[in-house]
Amino acid sequence: MFPDATVNTIVIFARKKVSEAKSDFAARVRILQKNTLPKFEESGIFTASEIISDQSDWNETSRKSRCSENTHIMDFKLILPDSSWNKIQSRCTNLSELAEIFFGAEIGKNINRKRWINYPYPKKVNWLSRAKNTINKSFAVNYDFAETIIYPNSLREPLKNKNPLKDKEHFLAGKKILLTSNANPSWGKRIKVAIERRGYYASDSFIVIVPKSEAEKSFITKEVIAAVLDWKVSNAWITEHLKHPKIPMRAMKNLPFPYLNEVDCKELTQAVCEIETAVKKSEDYPIEARQSIDRILKAAYQLEDEEFERLRLIYEWDDNPQITIDKQPEPDMRWKTTGVVESIDPEKETITLWISDFDELQTVPISPSMPGWLLRPEVAFRTVIPRACVRKRKLGNILLGKFYPQDYTYLTEDELFEKLTDLLSVEKTEA
């Protein structure tokens, strides 16, 4: 599914289809973080669960890989649901509208692929290539690992072009924002960003970001972009797209950037400068600066408290991992019952059930514990519910727990006939 071999394990449970028609049923997507694996083995609780409202959307939005024969690469999001990301994007512009974004220059080992090797005007330049050592912490550039190279002759892709409009050397040589281009594809604080102010050329182990002149006229400084990139929304956005260590350029260019006024931009610029000063002195980030960034960007993104809390949990995951961020079902459920799914409304995140102990259909929230096979009409199931709900003859808005398929109901007619034939054969033999 993904264009890189170094991905986290992905397990797909698919139901066989009789017809070849596209399925428009909802689908369940889950994720399991490594540090929660022991709890999952004990209780079966996933780190997070979300619903894809229509499987056919995957066919429409999937894309091919440029570097392999993969024909269907599909995005899915688990930190925030698609509906939340869609709202955030509707209130923002893409980062690519405000800044030039590209991977740094590439050295390459094959001398035959160095197109500029015979360039008549080479020059020695300072060179940053070890991203993890250079930006070990946001807002700090460590120049101890810097080298010198001959530019552009030493490089396979120096980002140099005879067409001045396509030449990116002036971006490399100037002040710029650097972001480490590789990250661990798990939850946590994954973006490391800093402002490079000495004009050192950067390798492709960095993503280079430079604000466009139109953006700078609107007070979008390098500090403002760095503040947004280092914040919780950008961290979650990139983490959602990290199916392999390399940060996808598509995710960077489409990163939602909030609309900010002049006062906001000046406060963010000042806050980042204060953080940079503190980092140079090996001091902690100033609390006031952090609070200022949180206040401005939470308001600019128009985040609800629940959304902000989920983003904060992911941002702080390395230091404070959770067992799950899913809402858990009611604890006291002991009444065994059976039922059939009547209908599903993925947009409202509700499911309507016929349950044997009730006179009327019951509509309840689609709980994170509900498996994917349940999210389609006419599915027969077994479950447990609170005894109090049976007495009241109403489920209300409770989150139901575990579900199991009714025996044999998941079989096709031919499979069921074969199963019954086998059972009858055994009984006849024993007789």
FISE-861517 format. One record per residue (C-alpha): residue number from 1; x, y, z. Coordinates in nm, 3 decimals, padded with zeros to 5 digits. Layout:
! FISE-861517
PT   n       x       y       z
PT NUM       X       Y       Z
...
***
This chain:
! FISE-861517
PT   n       x       y       z
PT   1  00.000  00.000  00.000
PT   2  00.283  00.240  00.073
PT   3  00.580  00.351 -00.137
PT   4  00.849  00.265  00.117
PT   5  00.951 -00.070  00.263
PT   6  01.034  00.070  00.607
PT   7  00.676  00.111  00.723
PT   8  00.502  00.007  01.040
PT   9  00.309 -00.319  01.017
PT  10 -00.036 -00.289  00.863
PT  11 -00.298 -00.562  00.901
PT  12 -00.602 -00.566  00.673
PT  13 -00.918 -00.763  00.751
PT  14 -01.134 -00.779  00.439
PT  15 -01.471 -00.941  00.385
PT  16 -01.525 -01.151  00.075
PT  17 -01.766 -01.002 -00.178
PT  18 -01.994 -01.202 -00.403
PT  19 -02.031 -00.926 -00.661
PT  20 -01.759 -00.711 -00.816
PT  21 -01.947 -00.388 -00.750
PT  22 -01.774 -00.123 -00.540
PT  23 -01.861 -00.134 -00.172
PT  24 -01.992  00.185 -00.015
PT  25 -02.015  00.046  00.337
PT  26 -01.837  00.211  00.626
PT  27 -01.501  00.068  00.731
PT  28 -01.318  00.056  01.061
PT  29 -00.959  00.180  01.086
PT  30 -00.751  00.125  01.399
PT  31 -00.399  00.189  01.516
PT  32 -00.186  00.028  01.783
PT  33  00.116  00.213  01.919
PT  34  00.410 -00.002  02.022
PT  35  00.413  00.109  02.384
PT  36  00.049  00.003  02.427
PT  37  00.099 -00.348  02.285
PT  38  00.107 -00.526  02.627
PT  39 -00.229 -00.375  02.722
PT  40 -00.373 -00.472  02.384
PT  41 -00.263 -00.833  02.433
PT  42 -00.432 -00.830  02.772
PT  43 -00.760 -00.654  02.692
PT  44 -00.782 -00.607  02.314
PT  45 -00.800 -00.228  02.347
PT  46 -00.658 -00.037  02.049
PT  47 -00.477  00.294  02.083
PT  48 -00.728  00.468  01.856
PT  49 -01.016  00.385  01.623
PT  50 -01.193  00.579  01.351
PT  51 -01.456  00.523  01.084
PT  52 -01.417  00.561  00.710
PT  53 -01.772  00.657  00.614
PT  54 -01.758  00.516  00.260
PT  55 -01.511  00.255  00.136
PT  56 -01.562  00.367 -00.224
PT  57 -01.394  00.698 -00.137
PT  58 -01.067  00.507 -00.115
PT  59 -01.097  00.417 -00.483
PT  60 -01.165  00.777 -00.578
PT  61 -00.891  00.937 -00.368
PT  62 -00.620  00.670 -00.395
PT  63 -00.310  00.743 -00.600
PT  64 -00.026  00.555 -00.764
PT  65  00.329  00.545 -00.638
PT  66  00.604  00.711 -00.836
PT  67  00.874  00.475 -00.716
PT  68  00.707  00.133 -00.727
PT  69  00.427 -00.064 -00.885
PT  70  00.179  00.022 -00.608
PT  71 -00.147  00.124 -00.773
PT  72 -00.360  00.221 -00.473
PT  73 -00.205  00.432 -00.198
PT  74 -00.472  00.549  00.043
PT  75 -00.471  00.799  00.327
PT  76 -00.645  00.741  00.657
PT  77 -00.644  00.952  00.971
PT  78 -00.676  00.847  01.333
PT  79 -00.558  01.134  01.553
PT  80 -00.857  01.342  01.447
PT  81 -01.147  01.218  01.233
PT  82 -01.174  01.329  00.871
PT  83 -01.459  01.562  00.963
PT  84 -01.234  01.754  01.204
PT  85 -00.948  01.776  00.956
PT  86 -01.189  01.893  00.686
PT  87 -01.314  02.172  00.914
PT  88 -00.959  02.276  00.999
PT  89 -00.860  02.283  00.632
PT  90 -01.168  02.485  00.539
PT  91 -01.056  02.757  00.780
PT  92 -00.694  02.760  00.661
PT  93 -00.477  02.799  00.356
PT  94 -00.213  02.552  00.242
PT  95  00.145  02.617  00.350
PT  96  00.252  02.606 -00.016
PT  97  00.048  02.923 -00.077
PT  98  00.271  03.112  00.166
PT  99  00.613  02.953  00.131
PT 100  00.859  02.781 -00.100
PT 101  00.897  02.421  00.020
PT 102  01.149  02.169 -00.109
PT 103  01.397  01.902 -00.003
PT 104  01.755  02.025  00.028
PT 105  02.033  01.951 -00.220
PT 106  02.140  01.592 -00.283
PT 107  02.500  01.473 -00.301
PT 108  02.465  01.131 -00.463
PT 109  02.747  00.879 -00.504
PT 110  02.733  00.810 -00.877
PT 111  02.970  01.054 -01.044
PT 112  02.801  00.998 -01.379
PT 113  02.478  01.146 -01.244
PT 114  02.635  01.472 -01.128
PT 115  02.518  01.701 -01.406
PT 116  02.710  02.003 -01.276
PT 117  03.044  01.831 -01.221
PT 118  03.212  02.043 -01.488
PT 119  03.058  02.374 -01.383
PT 120  03.329  02.637 -01.453
PT 121  03.261  02.856 -01.148
PT 122  03.260  02.626 -00.845
PT 123  03.274  02.759 -00.491
PT 124  03.330  02.621 -00.147
PT 125  03.022  02.646  00.075
PT 126  02.930  02.545  00.428
PT 127  02.716  02.232  00.429
PT 128  02.464  02.079  00.670
PT 129  02.385  01.713  00.609
PT 130  02.320  01.534  00.940
PT 131  01.970  01.648  01.020
PT 132  01.921  01.454  01.343
PT 133  02.245  01.590  01.488
PT 134  02.198  01.938  01.348
PT 135  01.844  01.987  01.482
PT 136  01.822  01.770  01.789
PT 137  01.567  02.007  01.941
PT 138  01.338  02.260  01.778
PT 139  01.462  02.620  01.743
PT 140  01.829  02.525  01.779
PT 141  02.083  02.460  01.501
PT 142  02.397  02.272  01.599
PT 143  02.676  02.367  01.358
PT 144  02.931  02.127  01.509
PT 145  02.863  01.872  01.235
PT 146  02.885  02.120  00.946
PT 147  03.119  02.046  00.655
PT 148  03.231  02.220  00.337
PT 149  03.161  02.106 -00.018
PT 150  03.228  02.232 -00.368
PT 151  02.903  02.373 -00.502
PT 152  02.745  02.275 -00.736
PT 153  03.003  02.032 -00.877
PT 154  02.993  01.787 -00.583
PT 155  02.616  01.743 -00.593
PT 156  02.389  01.517 -00.792
PT 157  02.099  01.756 -00.741
PT 158  02.223  02.101 -00.638
PT 159  01.882  02.267 -00.699
PT 160  02.060  02.492 -00.945
PT 161  01.901  02.584 -01.276
PT 162  02.000  02.797 -01.573
PT 163  01.649  02.938 -01.561
PT 164  01.656  03.200 -01.281
PT 165  01.289  03.135 -01.202
PT 166  01.365  02.771 -01.122
PT 167  01.700  02.821 -00.951
PT 168  01.682  02.758 -00.575
PT 169  02.041  02.834 -00.478
PT 170  01.950  03.174 -00.336
PT 171  01.711  02.999 -00.096
PT 172  01.986  02.762  00.017
PT 173  02.231  03.048  00.063
PT 174  01.994  03.271  00.259
PT 175  01.813  03.259  00.590
PT 176  01.559  02.980  00.591
PT 177  01.353  02.740  00.797
PT 178  01.488  02.387  00.820
PT 179  01.283  02.085  00.916
PT 180  01.427  01.735  00.956
PT 181  01.289  01.532  00.666
PT 182  01.289  01.193  00.842
PT 183  01.080  01.112  01.147
PT 184  00.975  00.808  01.346
PT 185  00.632  00.708  01.206
PT 186  00.476  00.671  01.549
PT 187  00.295  00.911  01.779
PT 188  00.484  01.180  01.965
PT 189  00.654  01.513  01.901
PT 190  00.783  01.436  01.552
PT 191  00.852  01.776  01.394
PT 192  01.190  01.933  01.461
PT 193  01.223  02.276  01.310
PT 194  01.471  02.562  01.336
PT 195  01.561  02.886  01.161
PT 196  01.901  02.867  00.991
PT 197  02.043  03.220  00.994
PT 198  02.404  03.172  00.876
PT 199  02.337  03.078  00.514
PT 200  02.468  02.721  00.533
PT 201  02.355  02.507  00.241
PT 202  02.128  02.218  00.343
PT 203  02.116  01.858  00.222
PT 204  01.804  01.657  00.143
PT 205  01.798  01.531  00.500
PT 206  01.618  01.863  00.556
PT 207  01.306  02.020  00.416
PT 208  01.370  02.384  00.333
PT 209  01.092  02.640  00.384
PT 210  01.119  03.006  00.286
PT 211  00.825  03.249  00.312
PT 212  00.718  03.407 -00.016
PT 213  00.747  03.783 -00.050
PT 214  00.367  03.822 -00.056
PT 215  00.343  03.637  00.274
PT 216  00.613  03.852  00.433
PT 217  00.415  04.160  00.335
PT 218  00.133  04.011  00.543
PT 219  00.371  03.976  00.841
PT 220  00.421  03.600  00.790
PT 221  00.784  03.587  00.900
PT 222  01.014  03.287  00.925
PT 223  00.944  03.288  01.297
PT 224  00.568  03.271  01.238
PT 225  00.600  02.973  01.003
PT 226  00.839  02.801  01.244
PT 227  00.592  02.851  01.530
PT 228  00.307  02.700  01.328
PT 229  00.520  02.407  01.210
PT 230  00.635  02.326  01.562
PT 231  00.282  02.342  01.704
PT 232  00.032  02.067  01.776
PT 233 -00.179  02.084  01.459
PT 234  00.120  02.059  01.225
PT 235  00.272  01.783  01.436
PT 236 -00.050  01.581  01.418
PT 237 -00.095  01.651  01.046
PT 238  00.253  01.525  00.962
PT 239  00.217  01.228  01.198
PT 240 -00.110  01.131  01.026
PT 241  00.080  01.116  00.695
PT 242  00.387  00.932  00.826
PT 243  00.335  00.584  00.688
PT 244  00.714  00.561  00.645
PT 245  00.997  00.770  00.792
PT 246  01.031  01.022  00.507
PT 247  00.793  01.315  00.549
PT 248  00.585  01.330  00.229
PT 249  00.624  01.655  00.038
PT 250  00.253  01.636 -00.042
PT 251  00.175  01.655  00.330
PT 252  00.404  01.955  00.373
PT 253  00.255  02.149  00.085
PT 254 -00.102  02.078  00.195
PT 255 -00.033  02.148  00.562
PT 256 -00.318  02.367  00.696
PT 257 -00.187  02.712  00.787
PT 258 -00.424  02.937  00.985
PT 259 -00.515  03.293  00.896
PT 260 -00.329  03.530  01.129
PT 261 -00.355  03.905  01.175
PT 262 -00.068  04.148  01.221
PT 263 -00.086  04.140  01.602
PT 264 -00.083  03.759  01.606
PT 265  00.218  03.747  01.375
PT 266  00.417  03.995  01.581
PT 267  00.344  03.805  01.903
PT 268  00.443  03.474  01.744
PT 269  00.764  03.628  01.607
PT 270  00.855  03.762  01.949
PT 271  00.772  03.430  02.118
PT 272  00.997  03.233  01.881
PT 273  01.283  03.480  01.927
PT 274  01.250  03.439  02.304
PT 275  01.257  03.061  02.269
PT 276  01.565  03.076  02.045
PT 277  01.743  03.293  02.300
PT 278  01.657  03.052  02.581
PT 279  01.772  02.749  02.381
PT 280  02.108  02.913  02.307
PT 281  02.156  02.951  02.682
PT 282  02.054  02.586  02.736
PT 283  01.747  02.704  02.925
PT 284  01.393  02.568  02.912
PT 285  01.143  02.724  02.675
PT 286  00.995  03.036  02.839
PT 287  00.651  02.947  02.975
PT 288  00.502  03.278  02.866
PT 289  00.623  03.229  02.509
PT 290  00.474  02.880  02.492
PT 291  00.145  02.998  02.639
PT 292  00.133  03.283  02.389
PT 293  00.181  03.043  02.096
PT 294 -00.084  02.805  02.234
PT 295 -00.336  03.084  02.284
PT 296 -00.290  03.239  01.941
PT 297 -00.286  02.917  01.739
PT 298 -00.570  02.745  01.923
PT 299 -00.787  03.047  01.846
PT 300 -00.660  03.078  01.488
PT 301 -00.737  02.712  01.413
PT 302 -01.073  02.746  01.597
PT 303 -01.014  02.418  01.778
PT 304 -01.272  02.268  02.007
PT 305 -01.149  02.167  02.352
PT 306 -01.177  01.795  02.273
PT 307 -00.977  01.837  01.951
PT 308 -00.709  02.038  02.128
PT 309 -00.683  01.775  02.400
PT 310 -00.631  01.493  02.148
PT 311 -00.365  01.696  01.967
PT 312 -00.194  01.768  02.299
PT 313 -00.192  01.399  02.392
PT 314 -00.018  01.309  02.065
PT 315  00.229  01.597  02.104
PT 316  00.326  01.472  02.452
PT 317  00.300  01.100  02.376
PT 318  00.671  01.022  02.420
PT 319  00.667  01.144  02.779
PT 320  00.311  01.046  02.867
PT 321  00.177  00.759  02.652
PT 322 -00.185  00.656  02.696
PT 323 -00.342  00.312  02.676
PT 324 -00.603  00.453  02.438
PT 325 -00.754  00.783  02.332
PT 326 -01.083  00.613  02.244
PT 327 -01.391  00.658  02.459
PT 328 -01.455  00.334  02.644
PT 329 -01.788  00.146  02.671
PT 330 -02.007  00.136  02.980
PT 331 -01.838 -00.079  03.249
PT 332 -02.144 -00.264  03.383
PT 333 -02.275 -00.467  03.090
PT 334 -02.379 -00.822  03.172
PT 335 -02.714 -00.882  02.999
PT 336 -02.655 -01.113  02.706
PT 337 -02.864 -01.041  02.400
PT 338 -02.879 -01.076  02.024
PT 339 -02.977 -00.845  01.743
PT 340 -02.951 -00.734  01.382
PT 341 -02.815 -00.411  01.235
PT 342 -03.092 -00.203  01.080
PT 343 -02.889  00.091  00.941
PT 344 -02.570  00.294  00.985
PT 345 -02.521  00.670  00.964
PT 346 -02.143  00.725  00.950
PT 347 -02.178  01.103  00.921
PT 348 -02.370  01.123  01.250
PT 349 -02.165  00.831  01.386
PT 350 -02.477  00.640  01.489
PT 351 -02.601  00.287  01.429
PT 352 -02.961  00.164  01.450
PT 353 -03.014 -00.186  01.588
PT 354 -03.297 -00.432  01.631
PT 355 -03.235 -00.602  01.966
PT 356 -03.438 -00.896  02.088
PT 357 -03.507 -00.746  02.432
PT 358 -03.663 -00.423  02.301
PT 359 -03.992 -00.343  02.133
PT 360 -03.851 -00.061  01.920
PT 361 -03.536 -00.002  01.716
PT 362 -03.249  00.142  01.918
PT 363 -03.015  00.410  01.780
PT 364 -02.685  00.440  01.964
PT 365 -02.344  00.600  01.898
PT 366 -02.097  00.396  01.694
PT 367 -01.857  00.311  01.972
PT 368 -01.483  00.261  01.906
PT 369 -01.516 -00.101  02.019
PT 370 -01.760 -00.185  01.738
PT 371 -01.579 -00.398  01.476
PT 372 -01.581 -00.321  01.107
PT 373 -01.792 -00.624  01.014
PT 374 -02.077 -00.483  01.223
PT 375 -02.100 -00.159  01.024
PT 376 -02.338 -00.279  00.754
PT 377 -02.711 -00.356  00.743
PT 378 -02.859 -00.699  00.818
PT 379 -02.560 -00.820  01.018
PT 380 -02.665 -01.049  01.304
PT 381 -02.469 -01.021  01.627
PT 382 -02.437 -01.116  01.991
PT 383 -02.349 -00.860  02.258
PT 384 -02.401 -00.759  02.619
PT 385 -02.586 -00.451  02.746
PT 386 -02.657 -00.295  03.088
PT 387 -02.939 -00.464  03.278
PT 388 -03.079 -00.117  03.363
PT 389 -03.137 -00.048  02.992
PT 390 -03.344 -00.366  02.963
PT 391 -03.563 -00.251  03.250
PT 392 -03.605  00.095  03.094
PT 393 -03.663 -00.059  02.749
PT 394 -03.422  00.196  02.602
PT 395 -03.047  00.206  02.536
PT 396 -03.009  00.583  02.509
PT 397 -02.664  00.718  02.416
PT 398 -02.454  00.454  02.589
PT 399 -02.138  00.319  02.428
PT 400 -02.181 -00.052  02.373
PT 401 -01.893 -00.292  02.421
PT 402 -01.787 -00.611  02.249
PT 403 -01.978 -00.770  01.963
PT 404 -01.964 -01.122  01.822
PT 405 -02.119 -01.255  01.500
PT 406 -02.416 -01.486  01.537
PT 407 -02.305 -01.842  01.470
PT 408 -02.293 -01.925  01.098
PT 409 -02.449 -01.595  00.988
PT 410 -02.123 -01.483  00.828
PT 411 -02.126 -01.779  00.588
PT 412 -02.257 -01.771  00.232
PT 413 -02.541 -02.006  00.139
PT 414 -02.298 -02.250 -00.024
PT 415 -02.063 -02.239  00.277
PT 416 -02.356 -02.288  00.516
PT 417 -02.488 -02.583  00.313
PT 418 -02.140 -02.739  00.315
PT 419 -02.114 -02.687  00.692
PT 420 -02.453 -02.850  00.755
PT 421 -02.363 -03.139  00.526
PT 422 -02.045 -03.199  00.724
PT 423 -02.236 -03.191  01.054
PT 424 -02.498 -03.435  00.927
PT 425 -02.226 -03.665  00.797
PT 426 -02.058 -03.671  01.138
PT 427 -02.389 -03.744  01.315
PT 428 -02.470 -04.023  01.068
PT 429 -02.126 -04.179  01.115
PT 430 -02.157 -04.168  01.494
PT 431 -02.501 -04.326  01.476
***
